[in-house]
């Protein structure tokens, strides 16, 4: 039996003596309160007060009346003083020695602009649905993972584009949160693993690898390990060895790993898989991180480009088709897209499939604070009123430490922190507790978020100014993933502007010093085939020969120099396989030596000349810094907007079509859950339509079988006429013929639903009508029954320059009217 508010009220009123099953409650806020009271975890009086407030305000909003009252015990862990309740906007209606009777009212902070007229919390407690993606009719192969429909039109077009990607191509998949981006890696990998096949998925965090493994196991009903990460336990070492073995054998359908894990400990196994033709796809998830993190503290993300080039070269050396590369992201700026194209564009084609709709869930609120003391006061007030769970973001580790400590001192024990200094064990522990509902608040730097898919985060607070509009949008996007209303609150001070500018400044080396570092590295080069070289990153620059070359700082500057040169087109990042060494100690030494070198290919023979650096490198350096400046400028505008925030985000994420070299643009569909401008103009929250991407590949992978080629004999149109009514033998013949055509490479099927039962889990794309601009340019079957009228311009089938097999009843009239029956002139 499902329990509700009154059952919980009775339980609290009785002193919550008997145990309750939290899963029996209908509402998440009810389950969270019961869990907090029954589990032996730290629980502060502030935690209890705000969880009770959440319960009361939610009930008030869904009932549409005044706040209900609730009798609560006057004993620990409940607040025993009226003041604690009142700090959370809860009125004490009655009290006795062992109880309080309380109720809650909407929060209207006087210091928050526009909040006196509109309570910022009302949509959150009401759980207003802001996002609605209508499911889209599916293709037969979705059944392989238990699906009947696509989650969104963007997901459908992305998966179809991936499954028709030509060898060696690169595809950026740009889909908003909640539209099913993960399936774009899982489904193609699973389909391509029969009977053998390996897909590599590079993820930025261990948490994301583990989460992806969990999802993949649930979809495929398999139990093999797929997350590959550092683990020194005996069980962990065995797990890693088994994954490496399966990769070499081609029986590991998918592996989720970090760039460091791929380039180092998985390297030998992956090269072996490539030599045998087992590698199906290379995928980088959260691909925007390649630019954001690769330029600074994790250059391995950009080294993936060289590793990929090396693997593709092995494919060519072994006369094997190269694998497609997929770059998955929910947000891509023009700067990011340029970086991805520079690093992963060759040999091409490089394309993007995009269906960008801005997040409709967040409402945006901004408050300037005259001092740190004022910000602290306002933060505590907001935390005391807003629903759980919520996230608080700061820009610096010290700030996060301060806010976390202060909140715990203020009575919020169900509060944790995460920064770049958190260990892997600490991160995994926090994420497990966060997802289990044992934590209500996380205070964090931008290190927290990737791989954290908690759907019901109701508020995201920034006690800083993010250094880019992109970082702000992504962090706000941690809220409302269930499609319901969430709140973004920014509490900022004058000093935050200085901090944001300092953090956002790209630490590219100057052209003069970069050239000197490159000259020194190149003078110690090792020659390789194909005009490639290995250069040491442990050599000090000539202008500072006393610098310890092996220091991390020196190596980082050398790596940044190579990154800048790659952006400028002087070199291309490359890689060499690690030697395979069985002995662990010898392997450790080999890795250390390997880490001291980078492999590059010379793209411009004038790479050592001063004027070439001035002409090519300096503009690349300046352009990157200009992009960072423009992004911060948009962030500053958002704090005091004179237009809808959807317009500001649209400016950040819209990308114009480029004519030379050709690259399609990225349109952005606007949505807004409420912002200062819209509230002032009395514009209600709105959600834009989901854009439908058009066909991407001009020359998709060739799927035609030799037998079909022979039947077509060079023609693009084949008519198959059948008599009606169909007897049993004719039905069997039709079924055999259609199945044979599917086996021979038919990819699109335009047919009435009566034909669908013949397709089972076939790798074909279904269309109810002929839509040439949406359909991939692959062999197509078009089936007409007696009720479907053939268009007069049926010869359009030949315009696509791909085979079309058209089934028609024998009695089909000539649509041009020239002769009675089409079969006589076809």
N, C-alpha and C positions, 0 to 999 in steps of 0.2 A: 504493500500500500504506500502511495506517495504521500509524504508529509509536507506541511506548509507552515505559514507564519504562526497560526494559532497553536499548532503542536509545539513549535519552538518556544512560544510565549509561555505555554503551560509548563514546559520543562524548566525554563529559567525561573519561573515563579515558584517552583517546588524546590529550588536550590540545586538543580541539575545533578541530583544524586544518582539516579539510574543511568546507565550508559545508553547512548543513542547511536544508531547507524547513520553516519553523515550522508551516505549514498542514497538514503531514502528521501532526502529533501529535494524539492523541485528546483530551487533557486541556488545559484552559485554562492551568493552572499550568505545564505543560510548554512550551506555546507562548510564554508570557510570559518564561520563563527563556531560551529559545533566542533570542527577539527581543532581549532585553536584551544578550545576549553578542555578537550579530552586527551590530547597528546602531550607527552612530557617534554615540551620544548619551552625555551624562554618566552615569557609573555608579560609585557608591561601593561600598566593601567591605561596608558595612551592607546595601545593596540586595541584593548577591549572597548574603550569608549568609541573609537572610530568604527570598529566592526559593528557595534550596536547601532551607531548612527547610519551606517550603510544599510543595515536591515530595515530600520524605520523609514528612511528616506525612499528606499526602493518600494516598500509596501505602500507608502503614501502616493508615489507616482503611478504605480500600476492600478491602484484603486481610484485615483483621480479625486481624492478628497483631502481632508485635513490629516495631519500626522497621527497615526495610531499611538497609543500609549503602551508602555511595556513595564512590567514589574521585574526588577532585577535585584539580585542579592547585594547586600552591603557588606561584602567580605572579599578578601583577596581570592582571585586576581582582579575582581571588579573594583573600580574606583570606590573608595570609601568617603571621599570628600566631594561636595557639590562642585567645587571649582574645576575639578578635572572633567566632569561631565560638561560643564558650561563652556570650557575651552573648545570643545568639539561641537558647539552649536546645539547642545542638547539641554532642554529645559527640565528641571526637576519639578514635577507637578505635586508630588507628595513624598514623604519620607518617614521612616520609622527606624528603630534601633538596628534592624536587620534587613532593611530593604529601601530601595528608591523606586518611584514610579516616574518614568522619563518619557519625553517625546522630542522630536527633532523638527526643525524648521529649515527652509532653504537658506543657503549662504549667499549674502550680498555684501562682499567686502567693499568698504568705502574707498580703499586705496586703489582698487582695480577699475580702470576706466570702463564705463558702460555696464558694470556689474550691478549697479543700483536698479537698472531697468530690467535686466535679464540675468537670472542666476546662472553662472557658468556651469553649475553642477547638475542642473535639472535633467538635461538629455542623458547624462551619464547614469544617474540612478534609474531613469526610465528605460534605459537600454534601447534607445531609439535606433532602429536599423537605418544606416546611411548608405550601405553598399548592397547592391543586389546584382549578381551575375546570373543571368538565365542560362541554364545548361543548354548545350548545343548538341544536336544529334551526332552520334558517334560513328566510327568506322569499325569494321568487323574485328580488327586485331586488338582493339581495346579490351576485348573479353579475356585476352591473355593475362591481364592483371586485374580482372574482376570488374571492369568498368563497362557501362553501357553508353555513356555520354561524355562529351568534353565539358570541362568546367567553364570554359569561356571560348569565344570565337578566336581570341588571340592564341590560346593554348592549341586549338585545333590547327590553325594555320602554321604555328611554330613546329608542331610535331610533323605535319605533312612536309614542311620544308626540310626538316632534319632528315626524314626518311628518304628524300630524293636528293640529298646533298651529293655533289660530284666528288670524286677522290681529290684529296689535297686542298679542298675548299675550306674556308673559314666562315662561320655564321655567328653573328651576334644575335642572341635572342633576348629581346627587351620587353619583358612583361611585368605589369604591376603586381605588387603583393596581393595574394589571394586569388590569382588567376591560374595557378597550377604550374608554376615554373619547374618544380622538381621532377614532375612526370616527363618533362622534356629530356631529361637525362635517363631516368629509370626505364621508361618504355623502350626507346630505341636500343638501349644496352641489352635489355632482356630479349628482344626480338632478334638481335644480331648475335646472340650467344649460342644459337642452336645450329649445329651440334657443338661447335666450339666458337669462342670469341670473347675478347676482353675489352672492356671500356674503362678508361681511367678518368676519375672525377677528382679534380684538385679543389680542396676546400680550405678556407683560411683558418679554421679553428677545429680543435679536437671535438668540441661540443657539436659542431655541425656534422662532422664525420659520423659521430655516434648516432645523432638524430636521423641522418640519412640512412644509416644501416638499419635502424629500427623501422623506418618507413618502407624500405626495400624488402625487408623480411616479411612485413605484413602484406605487401602487395603480391609477392611471388610465392608466398607460403614455403619458402626455403629457409634453411637454418644455417647456411654457411656464413662464416665471418666475412665482412666486406669493409669494415673500418680498419685502416692500417695506421697505427700511431705508436709512439714510444711507450713501451711497457717492459720493465726489467724483471717482472715476476716470471717464474718458470712457465706458468700458463700463458702469459703474454708473449713470451719468446716462441713458444710452440705455435701460437696463433699466427704470429708474424711469418714464421717459416712455412706454415701451411698455405698462407696467402701467396707467398713468393713461388712456392711449388706449383700451385694451381695457375698462376699467371704464365709460367713457363710452359705448362701443358695446355693452355688455352681454355681451361675449365673454370676460371674465375670470371663470372659474367660481368662483374663490376667491382671496382675497388675505390674507396673514398680515402684520400690521403692528403697530406700537406705538400707544398712544393718542395720543402726540404726532404721529406720522406721519399718523394718520387725521384728527385735528382740524385739522392745518395743511396739509401739502403735498398730501394726497389729498382734501381737503375739496371743492374745486370739482368734481372728477370724480365723487365720490360723490353730491353733490347732483344733478348732471346725470343720473346713473344712476337716482336715485330719481324724478326728474320723468318719466322715460320708463318707469317701472314695472319696472326691472331688478333692484332689490335684493330678494333672496329671504330672507336671514337676516342678523342682526347677532349675532355670537358673541363672548363674552368668555371666553377660556380662563384657567384658574387664577383663577377669579373671586373667591376669598377675598382676593386681592391688592388688590381694590378697597377693602376696609376696612383691611387691614394697611399698605399703602403709600399709599393715597389720603389718609389722615388726616395723613400726615407729609410724606415727601420727594418723592412723585409725585402731586400733586393732580389731574393730568390723568386719572387713573383714575376719579375721581369726576366730572370734567367730561364724561366719556363719557355720563353720564345726560342732561345738557343737550343734547349733540349728538344723541343718539337722539330726544329730544322734538322737536327741530327737524326731523329727517328725517321723523318720523311726521306732523308738521303739513304738510309738503310733500306727503306722500301724500294727506292729506285734502283739501288745497287743489286737488289735481289729480284728485280723485274716484277715487283708486286704493286698493286694499286695503293696509293697513299690513303691514309685515313682522314676523314673530315675532323675539323676542330670546332667545338661549340663553346661560345663565350656567353654564359647566362648571367643576366643582371635584371634588377628591377628599376635601376636608375642609371642613365648614361648621359653625360654631358658631351658637348662637342669636343672639348679637350680630351675627355676619356676615350671617346671614339677614335680620335686621331692617334692617341697612344696605342690603342689596341690594333689599329690598322698598321701602324709602323712596326709593331712587334710581331704581329701574327698574320699580316695581310698576304705575304708571299707564301707560296707561289700563286695563290688565288684560284678561283675568284673569291673576293671578300665581299660578303653581303650582310644585310641586317634585316631581320623580321621583327616588326615592332607593333605593339598595340598598347599605347601609353594612355592611361586614364589617371588623372591625378586622384589622390586619396580623398574620398568624400567624408571619411569618418571624423577627422580632427576639427575641433573649433579652436581658434587661435586667440590667445590673450597675452598682452604684454604690459609690464609695469616697470617703470624706471624707479630705482631705489637710490635715495640720496646718500646712503652710507651702507657699510657692511652690516651695521647693527640693525638698520631698517630692513635690509634684505633678510636677515636672520629671523626677525620678528614675523615678517610676512610669509616666509617659507614655513615656519612652524604653524602658523595659522592655516595655511593651505593644506599642509599634511594632516592637520587635525580635522579637516572637513571633507576632503576628497575621498572617493571610494577606492577600494583596494582591488587588485594590486596596482602599484604605481612605480615609476622609475624617476630618479633624480639624476640629471647629468651635470657634471662639472668638467672643466677643461684640464685641470691639473691634478696630479696625484695628491698633493698636499691639501688641496681644497676638498677633495673627496674624503680624505681621512678626517678632516675637520667636521664636515657635515654629518658624516656617519657617526662620529663620536658624539656630536651635539644632539642628534636625534635620539640616540640611545639614552643619553642623560635626561632627555625630555620625556622618557617613558615609552619609547618605541623599541622594544626588544626584538620584534619580528622584522629586523632591518639588517641588511648585509651590504657589503661593498665589493666592487671589482675594479681593478685598474690594470695597467700594463705590467705592473710589478707583481700581480697575483700569480701564484704558481699554478701549474696545470692541475694539480690535485685540488687546490682551493677553488679553481674555476669550476671543475666538474662537481665538486661538493655543493657549491652555491647553486649551480644550474639544476641539480637533482632536487634540492630543497625548494627552489623557486617553482619548478614544474609540479612538485608534489603539494604545493599550497602551504608550505611551512614558513614561507617568507612573504611579507606583504610589501616591503619596500626594498628596492635595490638602489644604492647610491654608486655612481660609476662614471668613469671616463668613457670615451667612445670605444674602448676595448670591449665593452659589454653591448651585446645586441646581436652580432652575427651568430647564427645557429640557435638563437633563442626565439622559439616560435610559441610563446604563450599567448593564446588567442584573446584573452579577456582583460588585457592591461587597459585600465580606464583613464589613466592620466600620465603625462610625461612632463616633468618640470625641468627647466634649464636654469641653473644658477650661474650662468655664464652667457657669453655671446659666442655661438659656434663660429669658427673661422671661415666657413663657407656655407652658402645657402644649401648646398648638397648635403653636407653633414647634418644640418638642422632638419631637413626634410626626411632623411633616412632615420634619424633618431626619433623624431616624432612618429614615424611609421612603425615603431615598436608597439604602439598602442592601437587598439581597435582592429586587430587582425581577424576578429570574428564578424567584421562588417558593421559593428554597432558603434555608437558615438563615443568618442574619446576626446580628451582635453589636452591642449598644449599650453603651458604657462611658462613665460620667460620672465625671470626676475633679474634685471641687469643694472649695473652701475657704470659710472664713467670710466673706471679703470678697466672694465671688461673690453672696451674698444681697443685699448692698447694691447691687452693680452691676445685678443683675436688677431690683430694685425701681426704680432710677433710670431704666433703659432702658424699663421697662414703663409708666412714668408718662405718661399721655396729655397732650400739651401743648396742651390746649384753652384758649382765652382765657377770662378771667373774664367773667361776664355783663355787668358794668358797663362794662368796657373794650370788650367786643365790641359792645355797643349804641352806644357812642360812635364806634367805627370805622364801624359801619353807617350812623349818622346822617351822618357825613362823606362816605362813599361815595354815599349816596342823595341828598345835597344837590348832587352833581355829575352826576346821572343824565342819560341820554339816553332819551327816550320812544320806545317801539316799539308796534306794534299788539298787541292781545290782552292788555292790562294787563301788558306786559313792559317791562323797562328794561335798558339797558346801564349798569353802574356801574364807575367806574375803581378799579383795585386799586393805583394808584400814588399815592394821596393819603395823607399822614401823618395820624395820629389827632390830635384836638384837644388831647389831654393831652400831646402831644409834637410841637409844630409844627416844631421844628428838625430832626426826623428826615428823612433823605433818603427821600422817597416812592418813588423808583425803585429803592431797594435791594432786594435779594432778600429780606432779612429782613422788611422792612415788607410787601412783597407777600405773603409767606407767611402773615403774621398776618392780613392782610385775607382771603386765601383760606380760612384756617381759620375765620374769622368766618362767611363765607358757608356753609361746610360745616356748621358747627354750627347755623346758622339753618335749613338744609335738613333736618337731622335733626329739628329741633324743629317743623317744619311751618309756619314763617313764610314761607318762600320755596320755590320749586322752581327748580333749576338749569336753564338753557335755553341756547340758542346761536343765532348768526346766521351765515349763510354768509360765508366769506371772499370778498372781491372777486377776480374773475379778472383778473389783470394779466400780460401777456406779458413785459414788461421785467423782468429779474431783479432789478435794483437797486430798481426801484419796488415789486416784489413783496416784497423784504426789508423795505422801510420799512412796507409795508402790514401785514406779519406782526407787526412790532414794535408797531405801533399796536394791532393786534388783540389781542395778548397783554396789553396794558395794561388791557383791559376784560373784564368777565364779564357775561353775559346772564342775567337772572333774571326769574321771574314771581312776582308777589306772591300768596301763598296766604292770608295773614291781614292784613286791612286795618289791624289794630292793631299792626303790626310795629314801630312806633317807641315804643310806650308802655313805661314802666319796669315796670309791674306785669305786662304780658304777657311780658316777658323773664323776670321772676321765676317766673311761672307755667308757662311752656313751655320756655324755653331752659335754665334752671338744672337742672331735672330731667333733660333730655336729656344735659347735660354730666355730671351726677353718675352717671347710669346707665352711661354709657360707661366712666367711671373705675372704677365698681364691677365691671364685667365684667372689666376688666384685672386688678383686685385678686384676683378669684376665680380667674382663670386662673393667676396666679402662685401662689396658695395651693395649687392642685392640683399644680403643678409641685414645690413644696416637699414635699407629701405623698408624691409619687412617689420622692423621694430616700430616704425611710425608710417604706416602705409597710406598713400593717397590713391591707391587702386586696390582691387581685390588681390588677395595673396595668390589666388590661382593664376593671375596674370604674371606675377613675379616668378612663381615656379615654372610656368609655361615658358617664360623667357630663358630660364636656366636650362630647361630640358629639350626645348624645340631645336631641331637641327635642320638647316636648309639643305635642299638637294644640291649636290655638287656636280657640275657638268664635266670638268676635266681635272684629274681623272674621274670618271663617273662613280657617283655614290648616292644612293637614295637617301632622302631626308627622313626626319623623325617628327611627325606631327604630334601634338599633345592635346588630348581632350580635357577640358577644364572641369574641375569639381571643387566645391568648397563647402565645408561643414560649418562655416561661420568665421568671420574675421572682423577686425575693427571697421574696415571700409563697408562691408556688407551690412553689419549691424547698424551703422550710421545711416545707410541708404535704405534700411529695412528690406534687404534682400534675403529671402529665406535660404537655408542650406539647399544645395542642388548637386546632382550627380550627372556628369556628362555621359553621352553614349559611348559604348565600347567600340573603338575603331576596328575595322576589318582590314587586315593587311592584304595587299595584292600579291600575286605570284612573284617569286624572287628569282629563281634560277632560269636563265635563258637556255642553258644546256645541262639539264639534270643528269644524274647517273643513268647510263643506258641499261634498260632492263629487258630488252627483246631477246627471246630465245632464238636459236638458229632455225628451228622448225618454223616458227612464225615468220622469220625473215624470208624463208623460202616460199611460204604461202603468199606473202605480200608481193614478192618479186619486185621490190623497189617502189611499189605504189603506197600511197598514204591512206587510201579509202577502200575498204572491203565491205560489200553488202552481203548479208546473209538473210535470205527470205525463207520464212517458215509458213506452213499451212495451218489454218484454224478450222475446227477446234483441234487441240493437241490430244492425241491418244496417248496411252501409257508408254508405248515405244518411243513416240516422239518426245515425250517428257524426259525419258531416260537419255535419249540422244542429245537433247538440248542441255541437260545437266552435264553430260560428259564433255560436250563441246565447250561449255563455259568454264568448267574446271580446267580443261586443257589450255584454254586461253589465259587463265590466271597463272598457270604454271609457266607459260611462255612469256610472262612479263607484263600482262595488262595491269595498269596501275590505277586508272580512273574508271569508275563504273557509274554511268548515268542510267538509272533504271527505276521502275516502280517498286514499291516495297515487297511485292510478291516474289521478286527475284532474290531478295536479301537472304532468304533461308538457305540458298545454295552456296553462300559465301563463307559460312562458318567463321573461322578466325583469319581469313585470307588477308594478306598485306595489300589491300586496295583502299582507295578513297571513294566514299559514296557521295553522289550528288543526285538530288531529285530532279534537277533541271540542268541543261547545258549552260555552264558559266565559264566561258573561255578565259576571262581575265583572272579568275580565281583558281582555275584548275592547273596543276603542274603540267608541264609540257612533256608528258610521258604517254605511252600507248593507252588508248581509251576505248572502252566498250560502251556503246550507246544502245539501249534496248527500248524499242517502241512496241507497245501492245496495241490492240485494236482501238483503244480509247484515246491514244495519244496522237496528236496531229503533227506530222513532219513539217518543219518550217520550209517556206519557199526557197530560202537561201541555204538549203542543206549542204551545198558545196563548201560552206564555211568550214566544215570539218577538215578540209585539206589545207586551210590557211595556217594552221598551227605547225605544219611540217612535221607532225608525228603521226604514227598510224592510228586510224580510227576504224574499229570494227562495228558496224551498225546492223543490229537485228531488226527486221521489218516483216510484218505480215505480208504474205504474197499479194493480198488485195490492196495494198497501200497505193492510193492514187498518186499520180505525178502532181506535186504541189504547184508546178508551173502551169498545169492545165494543157500542156502540149499534146500529151497522149493520155489515155485513160489509166493505165497501170504503170507504176514506176519501174517495176521489174523488167519491162520490155526495153527500157532505154538506159538502165543503170550501167 
